[in-house]
Amino acid sequence: MLVSEFDFELPRDRIAQVPSLERDQARLLVLERASGRLRHQRMTDLPGLLAPGDLLVVNDTRVFPARLLGRLVPSGDTVECLLLTRLNDENWDALVSPGRKLRVGVVLMFEQGRCRLCAEVLECHPRGRRTIRLWTEDGSSVDGAIDRLGHIPLPPYVKRPDDSSDRDRYQTVYARVRGSVAAPTAGLHLTTALLMQLQARDIEVRRLTLHVGYGTFQPIRVERVEDHRVEPEPYDMPAETATAVNRALSAGRRVVAVGTTTTRTLETAFREGDGQLRADSGVSDLYLYPGVRFYVVGGLLTNFHLPRSSLLMLVSAFAGWESVRAAYADALRKGYRFYSYGDAMLIL
C-alpha cells in the first residue's frame, strides 16, 4: 500500500484552534464497521451508544509543560527546547531549535524572575534531536522549574500561543501520571459526570498509562505504508486493568478503547502476554496499519486525524480505509472540527 492513498484535503478553517465550550458538547460521528452506517450524535449520547457489559479503557497519562523558551549563553540568542523523554535524573532527549547553533557543550538558560533552569547539550542527533542535561542554579527541583517556566506543547497545527486555559483543557479529567508531551485527545471529551453515567449503565471503566511522545505528530516519510516505524513509548498495564480486560474477552464482552494510545497499549500487552494481557510495564512500538489484526479492541473512541499519519493508519486498520474516508468526507460536509481540539468519532 502507498502512503499517498491515505490522503485527503482539509480546509484550514476546519482545524480546531480552541476546544469546544464544554468537554462533552463535542459532536460525535458514529461509524458502524459492519454496515458502514453513519450517525451524527453528541458526546453526551455516549452512555446510550455503548452496551451494558462493555469495558471502557482510558489512558491516564498527564501532559507536562514540556516546551521551554529561553536564550543561548552567552550570546543571548533565542532558543526553544521541547523535552521529549527523561533518560535519567538529569538527562533528557529533547528537540531543539535552532539546531545548527546547539552543538555539544552549548549552554541554554530558561528563566523567569528568580527561577532559572539551565541546560547543556551532551549529544547531537538528526532532525534537531539532542541529549541534554538539566539543572537549576539554586539546586531546587528541576520538575518544579519546568512546571513554572514551561509551556503546554500544543500541536504544531494549533497556530496560536498556549494560554493558561490550555493547562486544564489540553488534559483529560482523569490525567494522573506525568510524562506526555501530547494529550491522548480522544479522552479530552470525557467528563467526570459522563464517566459516572457510563458506570451507572454497567459499563466498566479501567485505566492504563502510555506516555505520548512527539512521534504522534510526525508524518510518515516513506512511500510504502508497511515500511513505516513508530517511535517507542513507555506504558504501564495495571494488574486490575489486565484482569478486567482478560475477563471481558473470556466472556465475549466488548472492549472499547478511548484513543489510539489506549488501543496500541492494549494490543501490545496482549501480544506480550501470548494471548492474555499481562500486568507489566514496557515499551510499545506497535504499528497498526491496514492488514494488521486487532485481538483486544472491539470499539474505538477517537478524534479525526491528519492525512498520511500513523494514527489514520490505525483507524483505517480498525474500520477499513474506504469506510473511514467516507466518514471523514461526511464529517467535512457536516462542519465537524478536526484534530486535537476538534470533534470525536466512535467506531463500533
N, C-alpha and C positions, 0 to 999 in steps of 0.2 A: 504493500500500500504506500502511496505517496502522501507526504505531509500536506502537499498543496490541495489535496482533495478535501481537507478539513479546514476550509477557509470560508469566510462569509463577510459581507460588507456590513459595517455597523456605523451609523451616523454618530458623530462625536457627541451630539446632544442627548444620546441615549446612555452615555456612560455616567452613572450617578456620581456626583461630586460630594454630596452630603447624604446622610442616612434619612430614611423616612421619619416623619414626626414622632411616631411611636414604633417601637420594635415590631410589634405583632400586627401592625397595619400594612405591612408589605403585601403586595399581590403574590399569589401562588398559582403557578401553572401546573396542573396535574397531568401527567402523561402515563397512560396505561400501556405497559410494554406489550401485552398480548395482542391488543387490538389497535394500538396507535391512537386511540381516542384521546382528545384533549379537553380539559375542563378548566375554566377560569374561576379561581376561588380567592380567598384571603388567608393569611397565616392563622387568623383566629378560627378558621374552619378545620385546622389540623386534627384536633381530637376526634372529630366525626369522620375524618378521612382514613384514619387508622382503625384497626380492629382490636377489640379486647383480646389480650393474649400476646399482642405484638410486643417486641422488645426494642426500645429505642436506645441507641448508644451515642453518647456525645463525647467530644474532645474537650477536656477541661484545662488545656494549656492556657497560659496567660502571656499576653504580649507585654514586653517591657520597652521603655523609651530608648530604642537602640540607635537612633540617629543623633550623632554628635556634630555640632558645628563649632569650629574653632580656628586656630591660627598655627602657622608654621613658626617654629623657634629657630633662629632669632628674627627671621625676615618679617614676620607678621602677615604673610600671605594667607588668604582664606583657604581653609581645608574643610572637608567633610568626611565623616567616618561612619559607616554602618556596621555595627557589631553583629556578627553572624552566629558564631558558636564559641562558647567558653571552652578552652582547651585544658586549662588547669586554674589554679588560684589566681595567677597573674596574666596569663597569656590568652589571647583571643584570635580567632580567624575573623578578619574584617574586610570590608570593601571600602576602598578609599578613593578620594578624588581631590586634586588632580594626580593620577597615578605616576605620571612622569617625574614629579618632584619628590615623591615619597619613597626614597631609597633606604636601604639598610642603614641604621644609625640615626636617621632623622627623628627629631622630637616634635611632638604636637602638643598644643595646650588648649584645653577647653575650660572656660571659667565663667563664673557669674558671682559677683560680689567676692566674698572670701572663699567660695568653693572653687577649688582648682583640681582638675583631673589631667594627668599627664600621660602621654603615650609615646613609646619608642618603637620604630619599625625594626623587627628582628629578621624577617624573611620576606622576599618578594615572590609573588606567584602571578600567573597570567590573568588578564582581564581585570586588573585593579585589585586583586586579592592580596592581602598582606597578613602575616602573622605579627601581632603587636603585643607589647607589654603595657599594662595599665597600672598606675599607682596614683595616690593622692599626695599632695605636698605635705599635709599635716598628719598622714598616717591613718586618716579616718576611712570608713567603709567605701570601697570602690563602688559597690552596688548602690549605696546611698547617694554618691556623687552622680552616678548615671541617672538615677531617678530624678535628681534635681536638675541636672543640666540637659538631659536627653529629650529628644522629640519623638513622638509616636511615628514610626516608619510607615506612613501611608503609602499605598501602592503607587507606582510611577504614573499611572493613568489618572490619578486624582490630582488635578492641576491647581492646587492651592496649598498654602502652608497649613500645617496642622494647628489646631487651636485647643483650648482646654477641654472642650466637649469631646474631642476625639479620645481622650484618655478613658472615657466611660463608654462611648458608643462604638469604638473600634476594639471592643472587648465583650465576650459573652458574659451573661449574668452569672454563670457558674464557673468562670475562669478562676483557677486556683494555683496552678503550678507554673511559676515564672520560667520563661525560656524561649518564647516565639518572637520572630521579627515580622510575622504576618498573622492576622487573625484567622481562625477557622470560620470563615464568614457565613456559612450556612447557619451556624448557631447564633449569629447576631440577631436573628428574628425571634428567638425564643425568649419568653419572659418567665418569671417565677410563677405567675398565675397560670400561664399556659402549661407549664410543666405539671402543676398541681392538677389541672383539668385532665391531662393525659393519664396521670396516675389514678385519678378518680374513675376513669373508664377502664381500669385494669390493664393499662399499658405500662409495662415496667420500664424504668429509666435507669441506665447504668453509665458509668464514666470510664474513660481511659485517657491516656495522655500521649500525644505526639507533638513535639515541638516543631513548628513550621519554619522552614528556612527560606532564604531568598530564592532558592531554586523554583519555588512555586510561581514566580513571575517570569522566569527565564523562558525565552522562546525555544522551540525545537529547531536546532540549527542543521540537522541532517535532512536528506531528501526522503529517505525511506522511514516510515513510522517505526518499523522494527529495530532500527539502528540507534534510536534514542536511548539515553540513560538518565534516570532521575537521581538527584543528589540524595545521599543517605541522610535520614533524620532520626533522632533518638525517640524511642517510645517506651511506655510503661503499661503493661497489662495487669491490672489488679486481679487478685485471686477471685474476688466476688463477681467481677465482670466476666472473667473466663468461665466461671461456673455457671453464671446466668445464661451466657451465650450457648455453652455446650448443652445445657438443659433445654433451651428453646429449640435448638437444632434437633435434638433427640425426639422432642415432642411434635416436630413439624410446624412449630410456630415461626412467624416471620421476624427476622432481624432487620431493623431499619436503621441505617447509618445516617447520622447528621453530618454531612460533609464528606468530601473526598479524602480528607486526612483520616477520619474515623474509618472509612472504607479500607484504605490502604493498611491501617494498623490491624484491623480485624482479619483481613485476608493474609497479611504477613504472619500473624500469630497462629493462624490455622495451618499454614504451610510449615512453620517452625515446629508445630506440635504434632506433625504427622497425622492429621485427621481430627484433632481436637485442639481447641485453644488451650494454651498453657500459660499460666501466670508467670510472667517473666519481664525483664527489661531487655531491650535490644536496639537494633538499628534497622530501619526499613528503607530499602532502596527498590521496593517492588514497583514495577512499571506495569500498569494495567491499560492495555490498548485492545482494539477490536480483535477478537480471536482468543483472548486470554479468558480463562474460566473464573467465575466467581463461586466460591464454596460456601460463604457465610451470608453475605448481604443479599436480602430479598427485597429491600426498598431503600430508596436514597432521597434524602432531602438535601438540595444543593442550590447554589446560585447559578447565574449564567456566566459562562467562561469565555476567555479570549480565544480567538481563532488560532489554530496551529499550536495549541498548548497541550501539555501533558494532562491537564485537568479535563479538557474537552475530549481527549482520547479516552480517559477513564469513563466519563459519562456515556460516550459513544459505545464503549465496550459493554456497558451495562444495559443500555436501551437500544442500541443499533443506531448508526450514524444517520440513516435516512429518517428515522423517527425523530431523532434529536434535531436534525436540520429543519424538518417540518415544524417542530415545536418552536425553535428559535425564530423562524420566519413568521409564525403566527404571533409570537410574543412581540416582535418588532411592529407588526401591523396593529397590534392592540396597545402599543405605547408602554410596554414594560421597560423598567430601568435595569441596566446591565451592570455586572461586575460586583465588586466587594460591598458597596453600599446600595446595591440595587435590589431587585425583587428576587423571588425564590421559585424553585421548581421542585415538585415532588414526583418521583418516578416509582411506580408500583407495578 
